[in-house]
Amino acid sequence: MAKRLVTGGTGMVGTAINADLKIGRNDCNLTDWNEVNAFFEKHKPEEVIHTAAKVGGVWSNMHYKGDFFRENVLMNTFVIEAARLHGVKRFLAFLSTCVFPDKVEYPLNPEKIHLGPPHHSNDAYAYAKRMVDVQLRAYREQYGLEYVSVIPTNIYGPHDLFDLENGHVVPTLIHRCFLARERGEDLQVWGTGKPLREFIFSEDVAKLSEWALENYTGIEPLIFSTSEEVSIKTLVEMIVELLNFKGNLVWLSDKPDGQFRKPSDNSKIRAFLPEFEFTPLYEGLKKTIGWFEANYPNVRK
Ligand code: GDP
């Protein structure tokens, strides 16, 4: 078995991937070339799944653009370069659906990544992620390295960041609904409940990543998606049921709905793995909420 390294090894996806070596933010500062280079020199990984990134909700994306751009560009550039320099055979990096242009024809597919500017709110992060695609294409042309990237849709699962204000919708609402139940309060939800999203369970993303690392060598990023759109309203109803919340729902219409929908094309992964069964949203939420309640208050938040 090849020696496999996972960066972002303490994160939601990183914890679910099988590897010989997992590193988190305290093990190696990936924005420091000397540390990254020394780490690869010492441990000599043969395969790398690079999940590490500076991530955040819409508020921090808007207010710390310089940090988001610099840290992500440095991490990605250094990790990919260290992999090349130290002879890593197989390499997989994570992009995100926010790399797509703001104004784009649906469904999202990998040929459309660079066709226009990303949404202004997270453009620094999105451009930094687009550069992963640019770097991997350049390395493929000059050095013949068949390093690949993947684009998952909205991921959720255990070990997520359960931030009450600034997280993504699933972890935020699980935490908020849990507290509302404990305190006998109303549950506040943003927007209208009408937007649609494609949610994917972290353990599915981990399995697909392991498969792609071993089997996919294409130049195009591979989309990981169920291609099943679910409304925020339906999502909220599932969370409420699973947490056995009996109070009132309050929809905050002054909070953003964000994009109405962003359907993606999953035909490529479907063609590769026709038998793959995605975890149904209800099952994935059940596992995530079970994990949250078992670990509260020792969750990242
Ligand atoms: P993104 O819009 O796909 O980048 O992901 P988010 O997870 O931030 O939000 C998805 C949707 O959930 C949006 O339509 C939000 O309006 C809705 N939403 C409802 N309540 C919340 C909340 O408390 N936090 C967040 N982040 N989104 C919420």
py3Dmol code that shows the C-alpha trace and the ligand (Angstrom):
import py3Dmol

protein = """\
ATOM      1  CA  MET A   1       0.000   0.000   0.000  1.00  0.00           C
ATOM      2  CA  ALA A   2       1.242   3.434  -0.919  1.00  0.00           C
ATOM      3  CA  LYS A   3       1.826   5.815   1.967  1.00  0.00           C
ATOM      4  CA  ARG A   4      -1.085   8.243   2.003  1.00  0.00           C
ATOM      5  CA  LEU A   5      -1.105  11.737   3.509  1.00  0.00           C
ATOM      6  CA  VAL A   6      -4.265  13.750   4.204  1.00  0.00           C
ATOM      7  CA  THR A   7      -3.963  17.481   4.849  1.00  0.00           C
ATOM      8  CA  GLY A   8      -6.827  18.998   6.809  1.00  0.00           C
ATOM      9  CA  GLY A   9      -6.862  15.658   8.631  1.00  0.00           C
ATOM     10  CA  THR A  10      -8.863  16.953  11.583  1.00  0.00           C
ATOM     11  CA  GLY A  11     -11.580  18.517   9.425  1.00  0.00           C
ATOM     12  CA  MET A  12     -14.980  17.172   8.400  1.00  0.00           C
ATOM     13  CA  VAL A  13     -13.790  15.357   5.261  1.00  0.00           C
ATOM     14  CA  GLY A  14     -10.234  14.668   6.429  1.00  0.00           C
ATOM     15  CA  THR A  15     -11.340  12.682   9.483  1.00  0.00           C
ATOM     16  CA  ALA A  16     -13.474  10.398   7.274  1.00  0.00           C
ATOM     17  CA  ILE A  17     -10.666   9.490   4.822  1.00  0.00           C
ATOM     18  CA  ASN A  18      -8.449   6.444   5.426  1.00  0.00           C
ATOM     19  CA  ALA A  19      -4.776   7.385   5.477  1.00  0.00           C
ATOM     20  CA  ASP A  20      -1.423   6.524   7.043  1.00  0.00           C
ATOM     21  CA  LEU A  21      -0.738  10.098   7.971  1.00  0.00           C
ATOM     22  CA  LYS A  22      -3.176  12.908   8.734  1.00  0.00           C
ATOM     23  CA  ILE A  23      -2.110  16.411   9.573  1.00  0.00           C
ATOM     24  CA  GLY A  24      -4.084  19.297  11.023  1.00  0.00           C
ATOM     25  CA  ARG A  25      -3.258  22.944  11.533  1.00  0.00           C
ATOM     26  CA  ASN A  26      -1.092  22.247  14.598  1.00  0.00           C
ATOM     27  CA  ASP A  27       1.096  19.637  12.902  1.00  0.00           C
ATOM     28  CA  CYS A  28       2.432  21.677   9.994  1.00  0.00           C
ATOM     29  CA  ASN A  29       1.909  25.279   8.927  1.00  0.00           C
ATOM     30  CA  LEU A  30       1.048  24.824   5.268  1.00  0.00           C
ATOM     31  CA  THR A  31       1.486  28.546   4.529  1.00  0.00           C
ATOM     32  CA  ASP A  32       5.206  28.251   5.368  1.00  0.00           C
ATOM     33  CA  TRP A  33       7.268  26.751   2.545  1.00  0.00           C
ATOM     34  CA  ASN A  34      10.119  25.622   4.824  1.00  0.00           C
ATOM     35  CA  GLU A  35       7.724  23.678   7.041  1.00  0.00           C
ATOM     36  CA  VAL A  36       5.904  22.091   4.113  1.00  0.00           C
ATOM     37  CA  ASN A  37       9.120  21.140   2.363  1.00  0.00           C
ATOM     38  CA  ALA A  38      10.654  19.696   5.546  1.00  0.00           C
ATOM     39  CA  PHE A  39       7.476  17.723   6.251  1.00  0.00           C
ATOM     40  CA  PHE A  40       7.458  16.082   2.815  1.00  0.00           C
ATOM     41  CA  GLU A  41      11.214  15.445   3.065  1.00  0.00           C
ATOM     42  CA  LYS A  42      10.792  13.695   6.401  1.00  0.00           C
ATOM     43  CA  HIS A  43       7.612  11.691   5.795  1.00  0.00           C
ATOM     44  CA  LYS A  44       7.893  10.999   2.056  1.00  0.00           C
ATOM     45  CA  PRO A  45       4.199  10.446   1.271  1.00  0.00           C
ATOM     46  CA  GLU A  46       3.453   8.664  -2.009  1.00  0.00           C
ATOM     47  CA  GLU A  47      -0.177   9.816  -2.266  1.00  0.00           C
ATOM     48  CA  VAL A  48      -1.767  13.040  -1.047  1.00  0.00           C
ATOM     49  CA  ILE A  49      -5.379  14.088  -0.513  1.00  0.00           C
ATOM     50  CA  HIS A  50      -5.278  17.826   0.079  1.00  0.00           C
ATOM     51  CA  THR A  51      -8.419  18.925   1.949  1.00  0.00           C
ATOM     52  CA  ALA A  52      -6.846  21.699   4.048  1.00  0.00           C
ATOM     53  CA  ALA A  53      -8.161  25.207   3.372  1.00  0.00           C
ATOM     54  CA  LYS A  54      -9.016  28.393   5.168  1.00  0.00           C
ATOM     55  CA  VAL A  55     -12.815  28.320   5.013  1.00  0.00           C
ATOM     56  CA  GLY A  56     -15.693  30.260   6.521  1.00  0.00           C
ATOM     57  CA  GLY A  57     -19.220  31.483   6.068  1.00  0.00           C
ATOM     58  CA  VAL A  58     -20.292  34.405   3.978  1.00  0.00           C
ATOM     59  CA  TRP A  59     -19.491  37.007   6.666  1.00  0.00           C
ATOM     60  CA  SER A  60     -15.849  36.062   7.126  1.00  0.00           C
ATOM     61  CA  ASN A  61     -15.442  35.555   3.371  1.00  0.00           C
ATOM     62  CA  MET A  62     -16.531  39.163   2.872  1.00  0.00           C
ATOM     63  CA  HIS A  63     -14.522  40.707   5.697  1.00  0.00           C
ATOM     64  CA  TYR A  64     -11.206  38.824   5.532  1.00  0.00           C
ATOM     65  CA  LYS A  65     -10.630  38.630   1.799  1.00  0.00           C
ATOM     66  CA  GLY A  66      -6.903  39.294   2.089  1.00  0.00           C
ATOM     67  CA  ASP A  67      -6.438  36.473   4.592  1.00  0.00           C
ATOM     68  CA  PHE A  68      -8.600  34.077   2.585  1.00  0.00           C
ATOM     69  CA  PHE A  69      -6.720  34.776  -0.630  1.00  0.00           C
ATOM     70  CA  ARG A  70      -3.192  34.669   0.814  1.00  0.00           C
ATOM     71  CA  GLU A  71      -3.576  31.623   3.043  1.00  0.00           C
ATOM     72  CA  ASN A  72      -5.318  29.506   0.435  1.00  0.00           C
ATOM     73  CA  VAL A  73      -2.982  30.451  -2.412  1.00  0.00           C
ATOM     74  CA  LEU A  74       0.080  29.764  -0.269  1.00  0.00           C
ATOM     75  CA  MET A  75      -1.202  26.441   1.090  1.00  0.00           C
ATOM     76  CA  ASN A  76      -2.232  25.118  -2.300  1.00  0.00           C
ATOM     77  CA  THR A  77       0.870  26.309  -4.117  1.00  0.00           C
ATOM     78  CA  PHE A  78       3.225  24.888  -1.492  1.00  0.00           C
ATOM     79  CA  VAL A  79       1.484  21.547  -1.025  1.00  0.00           C
ATOM     80  CA  ILE A  80       1.293  20.889  -4.784  1.00  0.00           C
ATOM     81  CA  GLU A  81       4.911  21.994  -5.290  1.00  0.00           C
ATOM     82  CA  ALA A  82       6.159  19.850  -2.377  1.00  0.00           C
ATOM     83  CA  ALA A  83       4.294  16.875  -3.843  1.00  0.00           C
ATOM     84  CA  ARG A  84       5.995  17.390  -7.200  1.00  0.00           C
ATOM     85  CA  LEU A  85       9.428  17.942  -5.676  1.00  0.00           C
ATOM     86  CA  HIS A  86       9.246  14.870  -3.469  1.00  0.00           C
ATOM     87  CA  GLY A  87       7.892  12.518  -6.118  1.00  0.00           C
ATOM     88  CA  VAL A  88       4.277  12.102  -4.970  1.00  0.00           C
ATOM     89  CA  LYS A  89       2.642   9.745  -7.476  1.00  0.00           C
ATOM     90  CA  ARG A  90      -1.029  10.487  -6.905  1.00  0.00           C
ATOM     91  CA  PHE A  91      -2.520  13.736  -5.727  1.00  0.00           C
ATOM     92  CA  LEU A  92      -6.089  14.935  -5.228  1.00  0.00           C
ATOM     93  CA  ALA A  93      -7.131  18.477  -4.296  1.00  0.00           C
ATOM     94  CA  PHE A  94     -10.508  19.903  -3.309  1.00  0.00           C
ATOM     95  CA  LEU A  95     -12.196  22.759  -5.095  1.00  0.00           C
ATOM     96  CA  SER A  96     -15.674  24.018  -4.193  1.00  0.00           C
ATOM     97  CA  THR A  97     -18.821  24.927  -6.105  1.00  0.00           C
ATOM     98  CA  CYS A  98     -18.180  28.583  -5.266  1.00  0.00           C
ATOM     99  CA  VAL A  99     -15.376  28.552  -7.884  1.00  0.00           C
ATOM    100  CA  PHE A 100     -18.048  28.749 -10.582  1.00  0.00           C
ATOM    101  CA  PRO A 101     -18.939  32.056 -12.213  1.00  0.00           C
ATOM    102  CA  ASP A 102     -21.748  33.956 -10.534  1.00  0.00           C
ATOM    103  CA  LYS A 103     -23.632  34.266 -13.796  1.00  0.00           C
ATOM    104  CA  VAL A 104     -23.569  30.863 -15.413  1.00  0.00           C
ATOM    105  CA  GLU A 105     -25.921  28.541 -17.228  1.00  0.00           C
ATOM    106  CA  TYR A 106     -26.999  25.541 -15.176  1.00  0.00           C
ATOM    107  CA  PRO A 107     -26.194  22.779 -14.630  1.00  0.00           C
ATOM    108  CA  LEU A 108     -22.701  23.471 -13.316  1.00  0.00           C
ATOM    109  CA  ASN A 109     -20.042  21.409 -15.048  1.00  0.00           C
ATOM    110  CA  PRO A 110     -16.238  21.588 -14.953  1.00  0.00           C
ATOM    111  CA  GLU A 111     -15.882  23.263 -18.350  1.00  0.00           C
ATOM    112  CA  LYS A 112     -17.543  26.368 -16.906  1.00  0.00           C
ATOM    113  CA  ILE A 113     -15.164  27.143 -14.027  1.00  0.00           C
ATOM    114  CA  HIS A 114     -13.276  30.014 -15.647  1.00  0.00           C
ATOM    115  CA  LEU A 115     -16.079  31.517 -17.762  1.00  0.00           C
ATOM    116  CA  GLY A 116     -16.698  34.625 -15.636  1.00  0.00           C
ATOM    117  CA  PRO A 117     -16.066  36.206 -12.228  1.00  0.00           C
ATOM    118  CA  PRO A 118     -17.201  34.316  -9.115  1.00  0.00           C
ATOM    119  CA  HIS A 119     -19.764  35.863  -6.754  1.00  0.00           C
ATOM    120  CA  HIS A 120     -18.307  39.051  -5.242  1.00  0.00           C
ATOM    121  CA  SER A 121     -18.955  37.937  -1.652  1.00  0.00           C
ATOM    122  CA  ASN A 122     -16.400  35.117  -1.803  1.00  0.00           C
ATOM    123  CA  ASP A 123     -14.323  35.988  -4.848  1.00  0.00           C
ATOM    124  CA  ALA A 124     -10.995  35.966  -2.968  1.00  0.00           C
ATOM    125  CA  TYR A 125     -11.558  32.389  -1.816  1.00  0.00           C
ATOM    126  CA  ALA A 126     -12.964  31.329  -5.179  1.00  0.00           C
ATOM    127  CA  TYR A 127     -10.065  32.754  -7.193  1.00  0.00           C
ATOM    128  CA  ALA A 128      -7.561  31.112  -4.844  1.00  0.00           C
ATOM    129  CA  LYS A 129      -9.333  27.776  -5.440  1.00  0.00           C
ATOM    130  CA  ARG A 130      -9.462  28.333  -9.207  1.00  0.00           C
ATOM    131  CA  MET A 131      -5.677  28.633  -9.121  1.00  0.00           C
ATOM    132  CA  VAL A 132      -5.493  24.994  -7.973  1.00  0.00           C
ATOM    133  CA  ASP A 133      -7.007  24.035 -11.316  1.00  0.00           C
ATOM    134  CA  VAL A 134      -4.586  26.357 -13.124  1.00  0.00           C
ATOM    135  CA  GLN A 135      -1.568  24.984 -11.234  1.00  0.00           C
ATOM    136  CA  LEU A 136      -2.540  21.348 -11.802  1.00  0.00           C
ATOM    137  CA  ARG A 137      -3.017  21.955 -15.546  1.00  0.00           C
ATOM    138  CA  ALA A 138       0.360  23.714 -15.742  1.00  0.00           C
ATOM    139  CA  TYR A 139       2.098  20.892 -13.855  1.00  0.00           C
ATOM    140  CA  ARG A 140       0.423  18.348 -16.099  1.00  0.00           C
ATOM    141  CA  GLU A 141       1.692  20.116 -19.231  1.00  0.00           C
ATOM    142  CA  GLN A 142       5.232  20.782 -18.033  1.00  0.00           C
ATOM    143  CA  TYR A 143       5.929  17.816 -15.747  1.00  0.00           C
ATOM    144  CA  GLY A 144       3.447  15.226 -16.978  1.00  0.00           C
ATOM    145  CA  LEU A 145       1.896  14.848 -13.512  1.00  0.00           C
ATOM    146  CA  GLU A 146      -1.635  13.466 -13.559  1.00  0.00           C
ATOM    147  CA  TYR A 147      -2.709  15.213 -10.370  1.00  0.00           C
ATOM    148  CA  VAL A 148      -6.495  15.682 -10.106  1.00  0.00           C
ATOM    149  CA  SER A 149      -9.097  17.853  -8.400  1.00  0.00           C
ATOM    150  CA  VAL A 150     -12.690  17.354  -7.307  1.00  0.00           C
ATOM    151  CA  ILE A 151     -15.660  19.652  -6.676  1.00  0.00           C
ATOM    152  CA  PRO A 152     -18.115  18.537  -3.989  1.00  0.00           C
ATOM    153  CA  THR A 153     -21.455  20.314  -3.528  1.00  0.00           C
ATOM    154  CA  ASN A 154     -22.644  21.367  -0.013  1.00  0.00           C
ATOM    155  CA  ILE A 155     -20.899  18.898   2.359  1.00  0.00           C
ATOM    156  CA  TYR A 156     -22.183  18.174   5.869  1.00  0.00           C
ATOM    157  CA  GLY A 157     -21.318  15.612   8.531  1.00  0.00           C
ATOM    158  CA  PRO A 158     -19.656  14.936  11.903  1.00  0.00           C
ATOM    159  CA  HIS A 159     -16.612  17.101  12.814  1.00  0.00           C
ATOM    160  CA  ASP A 160     -18.011  20.085  10.919  1.00  0.00           C
ATOM    161  CA  LEU A 161     -17.737  23.613  12.320  1.00  0.00           C
ATOM    162  CA  PHE A 162     -20.982  24.120  14.285  1.00  0.00           C
ATOM    163  CA  ASP A 163     -20.682  27.900  14.408  1.00  0.00           C
ATOM    164  CA  LEU A 164     -23.979  29.527  15.450  1.00  0.00           C
ATOM    165  CA  GLU A 165     -23.686  32.631  13.284  1.00  0.00           C
ATOM    166  CA  ASN A 166     -21.109  32.117  10.643  1.00  0.00           C
ATOM    167  CA  GLY A 167     -21.241  28.448   9.659  1.00  0.00           C
ATOM    168  CA  HIS A 168     -22.940  26.671   6.804  1.00  0.00           C
ATOM    169  CA  VAL A 169     -26.642  25.944   6.985  1.00  0.00           C
ATOM    170  CA  VAL A 170     -26.607  22.327   8.232  1.00  0.00           C
ATOM    171  CA  PRO A 171     -24.205  22.624  11.193  1.00  0.00           C
ATOM    172  CA  THR A 172     -25.544  26.051  12.151  1.00  0.00           C
ATOM    173  CA  LEU A 173     -29.144  24.883  12.226  1.00  0.00           C
ATOM    174  CA  ILE A 174     -28.334  21.680  14.091  1.00  0.00           C
ATOM    175  CA  HIS A 175     -26.593  23.689  16.804  1.00  0.00           C
ATOM    176  CA  ARG A 176     -29.266  26.399  16.914  1.00  0.00           C
ATOM    177  CA  CYS A 177     -32.134  23.890  16.973  1.00  0.00           C
ATOM    178  CA  PHE A 178     -30.412  21.907  19.740  1.00  0.00           C
ATOM    179  CA  LEU A 179     -30.082  25.072  21.869  1.00  0.00           C
ATOM    180  CA  ALA A 180     -33.663  26.185  21.112  1.00  0.00           C
ATOM    181  CA  ARG A 181     -34.899  22.786  22.306  1.00  0.00           C
ATOM    182  CA  GLU A 182     -32.776  22.922  25.481  1.00  0.00           C
ATOM    183  CA  ARG A 183     -33.890  26.464  26.278  1.00  0.00           C
ATOM    184  CA  GLY A 184     -37.518  26.156  25.136  1.00  0.00           C
ATOM    185  CA  GLU A 185     -37.054  28.965  22.601  1.00  0.00           C
ATOM    186  CA  ASP A 186     -38.167  29.569  18.999  1.00  0.00           C
ATOM    187  CA  LEU A 187     -35.910  28.382  16.184  1.00  0.00           C
ATOM    188  CA  GLN A 188     -34.729  31.166  13.897  1.00  0.00           C
ATOM    189  CA  VAL A 189     -33.983  30.334  10.263  1.00  0.00           C
ATOM    190  CA  TRP A 190     -32.691  32.627   7.520  1.00  0.00           C
ATOM    191  CA  GLY A 191     -34.498  33.641   4.371  1.00  0.00           C
ATOM    192  CA  THR A 192     -37.600  32.103   2.853  1.00  0.00           C
ATOM    193  CA  GLY A 193     -36.777  28.388   2.925  1.00  0.00           C
ATOM    194  CA  LYS A 194     -37.236  28.273  -0.856  1.00  0.00           C
ATOM    195  CA  PRO A 195     -33.618  28.025  -2.064  1.00  0.00           C
ATOM    196  CA  LEU A 196     -32.471  24.623  -3.252  1.00  0.00           C
ATOM    197  CA  ARG A 197     -29.172  22.917  -2.502  1.00  0.00           C
ATOM    198  CA  GLU A 198     -27.499  19.583  -3.176  1.00  0.00           C
ATOM    199  CA  PHE A 199     -26.224  18.215   0.125  1.00  0.00           C
ATOM    200  CA  ILE A 200     -23.622  15.466   0.252  1.00  0.00           C
ATOM    201  CA  PHE A 201     -22.570  13.493   3.332  1.00  0.00           C
ATOM    202  CA  SER A 202     -18.904  13.814   4.358  1.00  0.00           C
ATOM    203  CA  GLU A 203     -18.402  10.031   4.499  1.00  0.00           C
ATOM    204  CA  ASP A 204     -19.591   9.741   0.878  1.00  0.00           C
ATOM    205  CA  VAL A 205     -17.145  12.483  -0.106  1.00  0.00           C
ATOM    206  CA  ALA A 206     -14.361  10.577   1.689  1.00  0.00           C
ATOM    207  CA  LYS A 207     -15.165   7.317  -0.119  1.00  0.00           C
ATOM    208  CA  LEU A 208     -15.402   9.031  -3.500  1.00  0.00           C
ATOM    209  CA  SER A 209     -12.098  10.842  -2.852  1.00  0.00           C
ATOM    210  CA  GLU A 210     -10.322   7.579  -2.103  1.00  0.00           C
ATOM    211  CA  TRP A 211     -11.746   6.086  -5.282  1.00  0.00           C
ATOM    212  CA  ALA A 212     -10.770   9.130  -7.363  1.00  0.00           C
ATOM    213  CA  LEU A 213      -7.238   9.218  -5.943  1.00  0.00           C
ATOM    214  CA  GLU A 214      -6.729   5.612  -7.011  1.00  0.00           C
ATOM    215  CA  ASN A 215      -8.616   5.620 -10.307  1.00  0.00           C
ATOM    216  CA  TYR A 216      -9.236   9.051 -11.802  1.00  0.00           C
ATOM    217  CA  THR A 217      -6.513  10.725 -13.862  1.00  0.00           C
ATOM    218  CA  GLY A 218      -8.562  13.182 -15.950  1.00  0.00           C
ATOM    219  CA  ILE A 219      -7.616  16.819 -16.420  1.00  0.00           C
ATOM    220  CA  GLU A 220     -11.153  18.083 -15.639  1.00  0.00           C
ATOM    221  CA  PRO A 221     -12.185  18.461 -12.003  1.00  0.00           C
ATOM    222  CA  LEU A 222     -14.642  15.718 -11.039  1.00  0.00           C
ATOM    223  CA  ILE A 223     -17.951  16.854  -9.539  1.00  0.00           C
ATOM    224  CA  PHE A 224     -19.121  14.964  -6.447  1.00  0.00           C
ATOM    225  CA  SER A 225     -22.853  15.459  -6.226  1.00  0.00           C
ATOM    226  CA  THR A 226     -26.079  13.598  -5.710  1.00  0.00           C
ATOM    227  CA  SER A 227     -27.728  15.999  -8.200  1.00  0.00           C
ATOM    228  CA  GLU A 228     -30.779  15.883  -5.928  1.00  0.00           C
ATOM    229  CA  GLU A 229     -31.987  19.320  -4.987  1.00  0.00           C
ATOM    230  CA  VAL A 230     -33.563  19.793  -1.569  1.00  0.00           C
ATOM    231  CA  SER A 231     -35.229  22.978  -0.343  1.00  0.00           C
ATOM    232  CA  ILE A 232     -34.023  24.660   2.844  1.00  0.00           C
ATOM    233  CA  LYS A 233     -37.559  24.226   4.171  1.00  0.00           C
ATOM    234  CA  THR A 234     -37.359  20.428   3.749  1.00  0.00           C
ATOM    235  CA  LEU A 235     -33.915  20.417   5.340  1.00  0.00           C
ATOM    236  CA  VAL A 236     -35.196  22.360   8.348  1.00  0.00           C
ATOM    237  CA  GLU A 237     -38.158  19.972   8.748  1.00  0.00           C
ATOM    238  CA  MET A 238     -35.778  16.993   8.873  1.00  0.00           C
ATOM    239  CA  ILE A 239     -33.514  18.635  11.469  1.00  0.00           C
ATOM    240  CA  VAL A 240     -36.535  19.619  13.588  1.00  0.00           C
ATOM    241  CA  GLU A 241     -37.872  16.063  13.478  1.00  0.00           C
ATOM    242  CA  LEU A 242     -34.531  14.414  14.250  1.00  0.00           C
ATOM    243  CA  LEU A 243     -33.859  16.731  17.198  1.00  0.00           C
ATOM    244  CA  ASN A 244     -37.429  16.330  18.391  1.00  0.00           C
ATOM    245  CA  PHE A 245     -37.881  20.097  18.518  1.00  0.00           C
ATOM    246  CA  LYS A 246     -41.474  21.074  19.408  1.00  0.00           C
ATOM    247  CA  GLY A 247     -41.193  24.875  19.382  1.00  0.00           C
ATOM    248  CA  ASN A 248     -41.984  27.476  16.724  1.00  0.00           C
ATOM    249  CA  LEU A 249     -40.051  28.243  13.560  1.00  0.00           C
ATOM    250  CA  VAL A 250     -39.303  31.897  12.800  1.00  0.00           C
ATOM    251  CA  TRP A 251     -38.155  32.729   9.266  1.00  0.00           C
ATOM    252  CA  LEU A 252     -35.929  35.824   9.266  1.00  0.00           C
ATOM    253  CA  SER A 253     -36.767  37.512   5.972  1.00  0.00           C
ATOM    254  CA  ASP A 254     -34.057  40.167   6.409  1.00  0.00           C
ATOM    255  CA  LYS A 255     -31.379  37.452   6.267  1.00  0.00           C
ATOM    256  CA  PRO A 256     -30.059  36.383   2.846  1.00  0.00           C
ATOM    257  CA  ASP A 257     -31.438  33.516   0.789  1.00  0.00           C
ATOM    258  CA  GLY A 258     -28.219  33.510  -1.216  1.00  0.00           C
ATOM    259  CA  GLN A 259     -28.358  31.982  -4.677  1.00  0.00           C
ATOM    260  CA  PHE A 260     -31.731  30.429  -5.429  1.00  0.00           C
ATOM    261  CA  ARG A 261     -30.237  27.217  -6.743  1.00  0.00           C
ATOM    262  CA  LYS A 262     -26.993  25.874  -8.142  1.00  0.00           C
ATOM    263  CA  PRO A 263     -27.708  22.476  -9.673  1.00  0.00           C
ATOM    264  CA  SER A 264     -24.672  20.482 -10.777  1.00  0.00           C
ATOM    265  CA  ASP A 265     -24.067  17.804 -13.369  1.00  0.00           C
ATOM    266  CA  ASN A 266     -22.982  14.541 -11.723  1.00  0.00           C
ATOM    267  CA  SER A 267     -23.074  12.408 -14.888  1.00  0.00           C
ATOM    268  CA  LYS A 268     -19.323  11.780 -14.857  1.00  0.00           C
ATOM    269  CA  ILE A 269     -19.073  10.276 -11.367  1.00  0.00           C
ATOM    270  CA  ARG A 270     -22.328   8.387 -12.046  1.00  0.00           C
ATOM    271  CA  ALA A 271     -20.819   6.896 -15.221  1.00  0.00           C
ATOM    272  CA  PHE A 272     -17.668   5.846 -13.341  1.00  0.00           C
ATOM    273  CA  LEU A 273     -19.541   4.443 -10.328  1.00  0.00           C
ATOM    274  CA  PRO A 274     -23.087   3.514 -11.368  1.00  0.00           C
ATOM    275  CA  GLU A 275     -23.532   1.336  -8.270  1.00  0.00           C
ATOM    276  CA  PHE A 276     -22.476   3.979  -5.747  1.00  0.00           C
ATOM    277  CA  GLU A 277     -25.221   4.660  -3.235  1.00  0.00           C
ATOM    278  CA  PHE A 278     -25.233   8.146  -1.805  1.00  0.00           C
ATOM    279  CA  THR A 279     -26.302   8.353   1.824  1.00  0.00           C
ATOM    280  CA  PRO A 280     -29.868   9.735   1.835  1.00  0.00           C
ATOM    281  CA  LEU A 281     -30.026  13.189   3.441  1.00  0.00           C
ATOM    282  CA  TYR A 282     -32.225  11.998   6.313  1.00  0.00           C
ATOM    283  CA  GLU A 283     -29.759   9.190   7.185  1.00  0.00           C
ATOM    284  CA  GLY A 284     -26.754  11.487   6.973  1.00  0.00           C
ATOM    285  CA  LEU A 285     -28.448  14.082   9.168  1.00  0.00           C
ATOM    286  CA  LYS A 286     -29.336  11.380  11.683  1.00  0.00           C
ATOM    287  CA  LYS A 287     -25.673  10.342  11.945  1.00  0.00           C
ATOM    288  CA  THR A 288     -24.494  13.952  12.122  1.00  0.00           C
ATOM    289  CA  ILE A 289     -26.979  14.890  14.832  1.00  0.00           C
ATOM    290  CA  GLY A 290     -26.173  11.703  16.767  1.00  0.00           C
ATOM    291  CA  TRP A 291     -22.505  12.634  16.657  1.00  0.00           C
ATOM    292  CA  PHE A 292     -23.248  16.251  17.638  1.00  0.00           C
ATOM    293  CA  GLU A 293     -25.338  15.291  20.671  1.00  0.00           C
ATOM    294  CA  ALA A 294     -22.822  12.648  21.789  1.00  0.00           C
ATOM    295  CA  ASN A 295     -19.933  15.108  21.592  1.00  0.00           C
ATOM    296  CA  TYR A 296     -21.554  18.362  22.723  1.00  0.00           C
ATOM    297  CA  PRO A 297     -20.118  20.682  24.023  1.00  0.00           C
ATOM    298  CA  ASN A 298     -16.790  19.389  22.710  1.00  0.00           C
ATOM    299  CA  VAL A 299     -17.534  20.189  19.065  1.00  0.00           C
ATOM    300  CA  ARG A 300     -15.851  22.864  16.949  1.00  0.00           C
ATOM    301  CA  LYS A 301     -18.094  25.882  17.117  1.00  0.00           C
TER     302      LYS A 301
END
"""
ligand_1 = """\
28
GDP
P -24.413 28.376 0.267
O -25.496 29.431 0.137
O -24.665 27.231 -0.640
O -23.028 28.929 0.153
O -24.503 27.724 1.709
P -25.094 28.100 3.133
O -24.954 26.833 3.892
O -24.437 29.302 3.718
O -26.658 28.474 2.953
C -27.581 27.711 2.259
C -28.990 28.248 2.412
O -29.461 28.045 3.753
C -29.255 29.721 2.100
O -30.405 29.777 1.279
C -29.573 30.327 3.452
O -30.505 31.399 3.364
C -30.208 29.150 4.178
N -30.126 29.282 5.644
C -31.160 29.224 6.512
N -30.762 29.427 7.783
C -29.413 29.579 7.728
C -28.416 29.819 8.718
O -28.674 29.940 9.909
N -27.122 29.909 8.277
C -26.794 29.770 6.953
N -25.500 29.859 6.583
N -27.720 29.573 5.994
C -29.010 29.473 6.365
"""
view = py3Dmol.view(width=600, height=400)
view.addModel(protein, "pdb")
view.setStyle({"model": 0}, {"cartoon": {"style": "trace"}})
view.addModel(ligand_1, "xyz")
view.setStyle({"model": 1}, {"stick": {}})
view.zoomTo()
view.show()
